[in-house]
């Protein structure tokens, strides 16, 4: 079968499509679910993995692919999964191939109202957003959430999950083109990153926001802290800007605010049943249409095939991606 693999840690240009053996029902750690993949999402961890810059360091060669969706080929009886079930799945890596073997904890029922492409856009981003906003952020109905990097995968997921919990959402973007993506995802207001602190003050009547979801880091971090209202929470999700900011803790004391780390994968993937619990929490939002992942194809981007994984990662590296890029596998 075909797989998009990293054979050397030289970035997107070194990703290769290789023929590898198909997985079997009896995996290295016991019986496993076999899923025939229809679509695979392109995620920021894929980009970092291709460069050897992710916290996870798989042995070469390895397949990329954190999120994917497809159809169950076979499953152990006790999992409750059956041949033909439509599913979305999530792994640290390994989904960007034609068939995947994995544990049932990483397999979720895909609602009929969502396509395989949408399913491949869901797990990592939306489970991260749910973990960030509810578990780490303690988000309450009626609060206001500021989302950085709001046109990207985690950003658009955070917009929609925050709305699903009854919050008002202000999206921070770098261009008007990206503002359109954030609005399509459901943001109530959008502001440009240049001068966002003043814009947020005006939009909140000087009160500030309750929660900041920060996937960017970098130079905007201090102004994000200053944008928080009383007992506000800044959620550190990632550092797509590259620079890792530092916190002067006197700011936290003076303003009664928190900075909270959001390491979803390290928490969720070692707690059996936790991701399934998260998925159940999100299912009403999927059914209502609040969760409707904006795909790159909706913004004039051609549909990518599996063989174009390297190209899709290069565009992500150049910050050209709008919405979630998904590759068609079959």
TORKOL-4160 file (C-alpha; in steps of 0.2 Angstrom, whole numbers, padded with zeros to 4 digits, m for minus):
330
<pt num="1" X="0000" Y="0000" Z="0000"/>
<pt num="2" X="0005" Y="0018" Z="m0002"/>
<pt num="3" X="0011" Y="0029" Z="0012"/>
<pt num="4" X="0017" Y="0047" Z="0014"/>
<pt num="5" X="0034" Y="0044" Z="0023"/>
<pt num="6" X="0048" Y="0054" Z="0031"/>
<pt num="7" X="0064" Y="0045" Z="0027"/>
<pt num="8" X="0076" Y="0059" Z="0032"/>
<pt num="9" X="0072" Y="0075" Z="0042"/>
<pt num="10" X="0074" Y="0088" Z="0029"/>
<pt num="11" X="0057" Y="0095" Z="0029"/>
<pt num="12" X="0042" Y="0095" Z="0017"/>
<pt num="13" X="0053" Y="0093" Z="0001"/>
<pt num="14" X="0059" Y="0076" Z="0008"/>
<pt num="15" X="0042" Y="0068" Z="0011"/>
<pt num="16" X="0041" Y="0052" Z="0000"/>
<pt num="17" X="0027" Y="0041" Z="m0006"/>
<pt num="18" X="0033" Y="0023" Z="m0003"/>
<pt num="19" X="0025" Y="0006" Z="m0004"/>
<pt num="20" X="0025" Y="m0002" Z="0013"/>
<pt num="21" X="0017" Y="m0018" Z="0019"/>
<pt num="22" X="m0002" Y="m0017" Z="0025"/>
<pt num="23" X="m0005" Y="m0019" Z="0043"/>
<pt num="24" X="m0013" Y="m0034" Z="0050"/>
<pt num="25" X="m0027" Y="m0037" Z="0062"/>
<pt num="26" X="m0015" Y="m0043" Z="0075"/>
<pt num="27" X="m0004" Y="m0028" Z="0078"/>
<pt num="28" X="0013" Y="m0026" Z="0088"/>
<pt num="29" X="0003" Y="m0023" Z="0104"/>
<pt num="30" X="m0011" Y="m0035" Z="0101"/>
<pt num="31" X="m0028" Y="m0035" Z="0091"/>
<pt num="32" X="m0031" Y="m0019" Z="0083"/>
<pt num="33" X="m0044" Y="m0010" Z="0072"/>
<pt num="34" X="m0040" Y="m0009" Z="0053"/>
<pt num="35" X="m0046" Y="0006" Z="0044"/>
<pt num="36" X="m0046" Y="0009" Z="0026"/>
<pt num="37" X="m0042" Y="0028" Z="0024"/>
<pt num="38" X="m0052" Y="0039" Z="0013"/>
<pt num="39" X="m0045" Y="0056" Z="0018"/>
<pt num="40" X="m0030" Y="0062" Z="0029"/>
<pt num="41" X="m0028" Y="0079" Z="0037"/>
<pt num="42" X="m0012" Y="0090" Z="0036"/>
<pt num="43" X="m0007" Y="0096" Z="0053"/>
<pt num="44" X="0006" Y="0107" Z="0061"/>
<pt num="45" X="0014" Y="0092" Z="0070"/>
<pt num="46" X="0016" Y="0084" Z="0053"/>
<pt num="47" X="0027" Y="0099" Z="0048"/>
<pt num="48" X="0037" Y="0098" Z="0064"/>
<pt num="49" X="0039" Y="0079" Z="0062"/>
<pt num="50" X="0046" Y="0081" Z="0044"/>
<pt num="51" X="0059" Y="0092" Z="0051"/>
<pt num="52" X="0063" Y="0082" Z="0067"/>
<pt num="53" X="0057" Y="0097" Z="0077"/>
<pt num="54" X="0042" Y="0089" Z="0086"/>
<pt num="55" X="0043" Y="0082" Z="0104"/>
<pt num="56" X="0040" Y="0065" Z="0097"/>
<pt num="57" X="0055" Y="0057" Z="0088"/>
<pt num="58" X="0049" Y="0042" Z="0078"/>
<pt num="59" X="0062" Y="0030" Z="0071"/>
<pt num="60" X="0065" Y="0033" Z="0052"/>
<pt num="61" X="0056" Y="0029" Z="0041"/>
<pt num="62" X="0039" Y="0033" Z="0047"/>
<pt num="63" X="0022" Y="0038" Z="0040"/>
<pt num="64" X="0015" Y="0056" Z="0043"/>
<pt num="65" X="m0004" Y="0059" Z="0047"/>
<pt num="66" X="m0011" Y="0064" Z="0063"/>
<pt num="67" X="m0030" Y="0065" Z="0058"/>
<pt num="68" X="m0039" Y="0053" Z="0046"/>
<pt num="69" X="m0056" Y="0046" Z="0042"/>
<pt num="70" X="m0061" Y="0031" Z="0033"/>
<pt num="71" X="m0071" Y="0014" Z="0034"/>
<pt num="72" X="m0068" Y="0000" Z="0047"/>
<pt num="73" X="m0061" Y="m0015" Z="0038"/>
<pt num="74" X="m0061" Y="m0026" Z="0053"/>
<pt num="75" X="m0061" Y="m0024" Z="0072"/>
<pt num="76" X="m0060" Y="m0034" Z="0088"/>
<pt num="77" X="m0077" Y="m0040" Z="0094"/>
<pt num="78" X="m0076" Y="m0031" Z="0111"/>
<pt num="79" X="m0073" Y="m0014" Z="0103"/>
<pt num="80" X="m0091" Y="m0012" Z="0097"/>
<pt num="81" X="m0085" Y="m0007" Z="0080"/>
<pt num="82" X="m0090" Y="m0016" Z="0064"/>
<pt num="83" X="m0085" Y="m0018" Z="0046"/>
<pt num="84" X="m0091" Y="m0004" Z="0036"/>
<pt num="85" X="m0093" Y="0009" Z="0050"/>
<pt num="86" X="m0088" Y="0027" Z="0045"/>
<pt num="87" X="m0075" Y="0033" Z="0058"/>
<pt num="88" X="m0063" Y="0047" Z="0061"/>
<pt num="89" X="m0046" Y="0043" Z="0070"/>
<pt num="90" X="m0031" Y="0051" Z="0078"/>
<pt num="91" X="m0013" Y="0045" Z="0081"/>
<pt num="92" X="0003" Y="0054" Z="0085"/>
<pt num="93" X="0008" Y="0049" Z="0067"/>
<pt num="94" X="0005" Y="0035" Z="0054"/>
<pt num="95" X="m0012" Y="0040" Z="0047"/>
<pt num="96" X="m0006" Y="0045" Z="0029"/>
<pt num="97" X="m0007" Y="0028" Z="0021"/>
<pt num="98" X="m0020" Y="0018" Z="0013"/>
<pt num="99" X="m0024" Y="0007" Z="0028"/>
<pt num="100" X="m0020" Y="0010" Z="0046"/>
<pt num="101" X="m0020" Y="m0002" Z="0061"/>
<pt num="102" X="m0023" Y="0006" Z="0078"/>
<pt num="103" X="m0031" Y="0004" Z="0095"/>
<pt num="104" X="m0050" Y="0007" Z="0097"/>
<pt num="105" X="m0047" Y="0022" Z="0109"/>
<pt num="106" X="m0041" Y="0032" Z="0094"/>
<pt num="107" X="m0057" Y="0028" Z="0083"/>
<pt num="108" X="m0073" Y="0038" Z="0084"/>
<pt num="109" X="m0089" Y="0036" Z="0075"/>
<pt num="110" X="m0091" Y="0049" Z="0061"/>
<pt num="111" X="m0109" Y="0056" Z="0060"/>
<pt num="112" X="m0118" Y="0054" Z="0044"/>
<pt num="113" X="m0119" Y="0072" Z="0041"/>
<pt num="114" X="m0100" Y="0074" Z="0040"/>
<pt num="115" X="m0090" Y="0069" Z="0025"/>
<pt num="116" X="m0074" Y="0059" Z="0026"/>
<pt num="117" X="m0064" Y="0076" Z="0022"/>
<pt num="118" X="m0073" Y="0084" Z="0037"/>
<pt num="119" X="m0069" Y="0069" Z="0047"/>
<pt num="120" X="m0051" Y="0070" Z="0043"/>
<pt num="121" X="m0051" Y="0089" Z="0049"/>
<pt num="122" X="m0059" Y="0085" Z="0066"/>
<pt num="123" X="m0050" Y="0074" Z="0079"/>
<pt num="124" X="m0033" Y="0083" Z="0084"/>
<pt num="125" X="m0039" Y="0101" Z="0081"/>
<pt num="126" X="m0057" Y="0099" Z="0089"/>
<pt num="127" X="m0051" Y="0088" Z="0104"/>
<pt num="128" X="m0037" Y="0100" Z="0107"/>
<pt num="129" X="m0050" Y="0115" Z="0107"/>
<pt num="130" X="m0061" Y="0106" Z="0118"/>
<pt num="131" X="m0047" Y="0101" Z="0130"/>
<pt num="132" X="m0041" Y="0119" Z="0130"/>
<pt num="133" X="m0057" Y="0128" Z="0132"/>
<pt num="134" X="m0066" Y="0117" Z="0144"/>
<pt num="135" X="m0053" Y="0107" Z="0154"/>
<pt num="136" X="m0039" Y="0120" Z="0155"/>
<pt num="137" X="m0049" Y="0136" Z="0152"/>
<pt num="138" X="m0064" Y="0132" Z="0162"/>
<pt num="139" X="m0075" Y="0141" Z="0149"/>
<pt num="140" X="m0092" Y="0147" Z="0154"/>
<pt num="141" X="m0107" Y="0152" Z="0144"/>
<pt num="142" X="m0107" Y="0170" Z="0141"/>
<pt num="143" X="m0089" Y="0173" Z="0142"/>
<pt num="144" X="m0078" Y="0181" Z="0128"/>
<pt num="145" X="m0064" Y="0171" Z="0120"/>
<pt num="146" X="m0050" Y="0179" Z="0110"/>
<pt num="147" X="m0042" Y="0167" Z="0097"/>
<pt num="148" X="m0025" Y="0169" Z="0089"/>
<pt num="149" X="m0021" Y="0161" Z="0073"/>
<pt num="150" X="m0039" Y="0160" Z="0070"/>
<pt num="151" X="m0039" Y="0155" Z="0051"/>
<pt num="152" X="m0029" Y="0139" Z="0055"/>
<pt num="153" X="m0035" Y="0122" Z="0060"/>
<pt num="154" X="m0034" Y="0124" Z="0079"/>
<pt num="155" X="m0040" Y="0142" Z="0077"/>
<pt num="156" X="m0056" Y="0138" Z="0067"/>
<pt num="157" X="m0059" Y="0123" Z="0079"/>
<pt num="158" X="m0057" Y="0134" Z="0094"/>
<pt num="159" X="m0070" Y="0147" Z="0086"/>
<pt num="160" X="m0083" Y="0133" Z="0084"/>
<pt num="161" X="m0081" Y="0124" Z="0100"/>
<pt num="162" X="m0081" Y="0141" Z="0110"/>
<pt num="163" X="m0097" Y="0145" Z="0101"/>
<pt num="164" X="m0104" Y="0128" Z="0105"/>
<pt num="165" X="m0101" Y="0132" Z="0123"/>
<pt num="166" X="m0111" Y="0148" Z="0122"/>
<pt num="167" X="m0096" Y="0160" Z="0121"/>
<pt num="168" X="m0093" Y="0176" Z="0111"/>
<pt num="169" X="m0078" Y="0174" Z="0100"/>
<pt num="170" X="m0066" Y="0188" Z="0094"/>
<pt num="171" X="m0054" Y="0181" Z="0080"/>
<pt num="172" X="m0036" Y="0188" Z="0078"/>
<pt num="173" X="m0029" Y="0186" Z="0060"/>
<pt num="174" X="m0015" Y="0193" Z="0050"/>
<pt num="175" X="m0025" Y="0198" Z="0033"/>
<pt num="176" X="m0042" Y="0202" Z="0028"/>
<pt num="177" X="m0042" Y="0185" Z="0018"/>
<pt num="178" X="m0039" Y="0176" Z="0034"/>
<pt num="179" X="m0053" Y="0186" Z="0042"/>
<pt num="180" X="m0065" Y="0179" Z="0030"/>
<pt num="181" X="m0060" Y="0161" Z="0035"/>
<pt num="182" X="m0063" Y="0166" Z="0053"/>
<pt num="183" X="m0080" Y="0173" Z="0050"/>
<pt num="184" X="m0085" Y="0158" Z="0040"/>
<pt num="185" X="m0079" Y="0147" Z="0055"/>
<pt num="186" X="m0091" Y="0158" Z="0066"/>
<pt num="187" X="m0081" Y="0172" Z="0074"/>
<pt num="188" X="m0092" Y="0186" Z="0080"/>
<pt num="189" X="m0079" Y="0199" Z="0077"/>
<pt num="190" X="m0062" Y="0199" Z="0068"/>
<pt num="191" X="m0047" Y="0210" Z="0071"/>
<pt num="192" X="m0030" Y="0211" Z="0063"/>
<pt num="193" X="m0015" Y="0206" Z="0073"/>
<pt num="194" X="m0007" Y="0224" Z="0071"/>
<pt num="195" X="m0016" Y="0234" Z="0085"/>
<pt num="196" X="m0027" Y="0220" Z="0091"/>
<pt num="197" X="m0025" Y="0225" Z="0109"/>
<pt num="198" X="m0033" Y="0242" Z="0106"/>
<pt num="199" X="m0047" Y="0234" Z="0095"/>
<pt num="200" X="m0051" Y="0221" Z="0109"/>
<pt num="201" X="m0052" Y="0235" Z="0122"/>
<pt num="202" X="m0065" Y="0244" Z="0111"/>
<pt num="203" X="m0075" Y="0228" Z="0107"/>
<pt num="204" X="m0076" Y="0224" Z="0126"/>
<pt num="205" X="m0079" Y="0241" Z="0132"/>
<pt num="206" X="m0062" Y="0241" Z="0141"/>
<pt num="207" X="m0066" Y="0225" Z="0151"/>
<pt num="208" X="m0055" Y="0213" Z="0142"/>
<pt num="209" X="m0058" Y="0195" Z="0137"/>
<pt num="210" X="m0060" Y="0180" Z="0148"/>
<pt num="211" X="m0050" Y="0168" Z="0139"/>
<pt num="212" X="m0036" Y="0169" Z="0126"/>
<pt num="213" X="m0032" Y="0154" Z="0115"/>
<pt num="214" X="m0014" Y="0157" Z="0109"/>
<pt num="215" X="m0007" Y="0145" Z="0096"/>
<pt num="216" X="0005" Y="0158" Z="0089"/>
<pt num="217" X="0016" Y="0164" Z="0104"/>
<pt num="218" X="0030" Y="0177" Z="0099"/>
<pt num="219" X="0029" Y="0195" Z="0100"/>
<pt num="220" X="0010" Y="0196" Z="0103"/>
<pt num="221" X="0010" Y="0187" Z="0119"/>
<pt num="222" X="0012" Y="0202" Z="0131"/>
<pt num="223" X="m0002" Y="0211" Z="0123"/>
<pt num="224" X="m0013" Y="0195" Z="0124"/>
<pt num="225" X="m0010" Y="0196" Z="0143"/>
<pt num="226" X="m0014" Y="0214" Z="0143"/>
<pt num="227" X="m0031" Y="0210" Z="0134"/>
<pt num="228" X="m0037" Y="0199" Z="0148"/>
<pt num="229" X="m0050" Y="0205" Z="0160"/>
<pt num="230" X="m0051" Y="0201" Z="0179"/>
<pt num="231" X="m0047" Y="0182" Z="0182"/>
<pt num="232" X="m0044" Y="0180" Z="0164"/>
<pt num="233" X="m0035" Y="0164" Z="0157"/>
<pt num="234" X="m0022" Y="0164" Z="0143"/>
<pt num="235" X="m0021" Y="0146" Z="0136"/>
<pt num="236" X="m0004" Y="0142" Z="0128"/>
<pt num="237" X="m0007" Y="0130" Z="0114"/>
<pt num="238" X="0008" Y="0132" Z="0103"/>
<pt num="239" X="0021" Y="0143" Z="0095"/>
<pt num="240" X="0018" Y="0144" Z="0076"/>
<pt num="241" X="0027" Y="0161" Z="0076"/>
<pt num="242" X="0043" Y="0151" Z="0082"/>
<pt num="243" X="0048" Y="0162" Z="0096"/>
<pt num="244" X="0043" Y="0155" Z="0114"/>
<pt num="245" X="0038" Y="0170" Z="0125"/>
<pt num="246" X="0042" Y="0173" Z="0143"/>
<pt num="247" X="0030" Y="0178" Z="0157"/>
<pt num="248" X="0034" Y="0191" Z="0170"/>
<pt num="249" X="0024" Y="0184" Z="0184"/>
<pt num="250" X="0021" Y="0201" Z="0192"/>
<pt num="251" X="0008" Y="0204" Z="0178"/>
<pt num="252" X="m0002" Y="0188" Z="0184"/>
<pt num="253" X="m0002" Y="0195" Z="0202"/>
<pt num="254" X="m0007" Y="0213" Z="0198"/>
<pt num="255" X="m0021" Y="0208" Z="0186"/>
<pt num="256" X="m0027" Y="0191" Z="0194"/>
<pt num="257" X="m0024" Y="0182" Z="0178"/>
<pt num="258" X="m0018" Y="0165" Z="0174"/>
<pt num="259" X="m0007" Y="0157" Z="0160"/>
<pt num="260" X="m0011" Y="0139" Z="0158"/>
<pt num="261" X="m0002" Y="0126" Z="0147"/>
<pt num="262" X="m0012" Y="0115" Z="0135"/>
<pt num="263" X="m0003" Y="0099" Z="0131"/>
<pt num="264" X="m0018" Y="0089" Z="0124"/>
<pt num="265" X="m0009" Y="0074" Z="0117"/>
<pt num="266" X="0002" Y="0071" Z="0131"/>
<pt num="267" X="m0013" Y="0071" Z="0143"/>
<pt num="268" X="m0026" Y="0063" Z="0132"/>
<pt num="269" X="m0017" Y="0049" Z="0124"/>
<pt num="270" X="m0011" Y="0040" Z="0140"/>
<pt num="271" X="m0028" Y="0040" Z="0148"/>
<pt num="272" X="m0039" Y="0026" Z="0141"/>
<pt num="273" X="m0057" Y="0032" Z="0136"/>
<pt num="274" X="m0053" Y="0051" Z="0138"/>
<pt num="275" X="m0053" Y="0055" Z="0120"/>
<pt num="276" X="m0070" Y="0045" Z="0118"/>
<pt num="277" X="m0077" Y="0056" Z="0132"/>
<pt num="278" X="m0071" Y="0072" Z="0123"/>
<pt num="279" X="m0079" Y="0066" Z="0107"/>
<pt num="280" X="m0096" Y="0063" Z="0115"/>
<pt num="281" X="m0095" Y="0080" Z="0122"/>
<pt num="282" X="m0093" Y="0087" Z="0104"/>
<pt num="283" X="m0106" Y="0076" Z="0096"/>
<pt num="284" X="m0121" Y="0088" Z="0100"/>
<pt num="285" X="m0111" Y="0102" Z="0092"/>
<pt num="286" X="m0108" Y="0091" Z="0076"/>
<pt num="287" X="m0126" Y="0087" Z="0075"/>
<pt num="288" X="m0132" Y="0105" Z="0077"/>
<pt num="289" X="m0119" Y="0111" Z="0064"/>
<pt num="290" X="m0109" Y="0122" Z="0075"/>
<pt num="291" X="m0095" Y="0111" Z="0071"/>
<pt num="292" X="m0092" Y="0112" Z="0052"/>
<pt num="293" X="m0073" Y="0112" Z="0049"/>
<pt num="294" X="m0069" Y="0125" Z="0035"/>
<pt num="295" X="m0058" Y="0115" Z="0023"/>
<pt num="296" X="m0045" Y="0123" Z="0011"/>
<pt num="297" X="m0055" Y="0118" Z="m0004"/>
<pt num="298" X="m0069" Y="0130" Z="0001"/>
<pt num="299" X="m0057" Y="0144" Z="m0002"/>
<pt num="300" X="m0052" Y="0140" Z="m0019"/>
<pt num="301" X="m0038" Y="0128" Z="m0015"/>
<pt num="302" X="m0037" Y="0113" Z="m0026"/>
<pt num="303" X="m0040" Y="0096" Z="m0018"/>
<pt num="304" X="m0024" Y="0087" Z="m0014"/>
<pt num="305" X="m0020" Y="0069" Z="m0017"/>
<pt num="306" X="m0010" Y="0059" Z="m0005"/>
<pt num="307" X="0006" Y="0061" Z="m0016"/>
<pt num="308" X="0005" Y="0080" Z="m0013"/>
<pt num="309" X="0008" Y="0079" Z="0006"/>
<pt num="310" X="0025" Y="0087" Z="0004"/>
<pt num="311" X="0017" Y="0102" Z="m0006"/>
<pt num="312" X="0003" Y="0104" Z="0007"/>
<pt num="313" X="0016" Y="0105" Z="0021"/>
<pt num="314" X="0027" Y="0117" Z="0011"/>
<pt num="315" X="0012" Y="0129" Z="0010"/>
<pt num="316" X="0008" Y="0127" Z="0028"/>
<pt num="317" X="0027" Y="0131" Z="0032"/>
<pt num="318" X="0025" Y="0147" Z="0021"/>
<pt num="319" X="0009" Y="0152" Z="0031"/>
<pt num="320" X="m0002" Y="0151" Z="0015"/>
<pt num="321" X="m0014" Y="0138" Z="0022"/>
<pt num="322" X="m0032" Y="0144" Z="0024"/>
<pt num="323" X="m0043" Y="0132" Z="0034"/>
<pt num="324" X="m0039" Y="0114" Z="0036"/>
<pt num="325" X="m0030" Y="0105" Z="0021"/>
<pt num="326" X="m0036" Y="0088" Z="0018"/>
<pt num="327" X="m0028" Y="0075" Z="0006"/>
<pt num="328" X="m0039" Y="0062" Z="m0003"/>
<pt num="329" X="m0033" Y="0045" Z="m0002"/>
<pt num="330" X="m0047" Y="0035" Z="m0010"/>
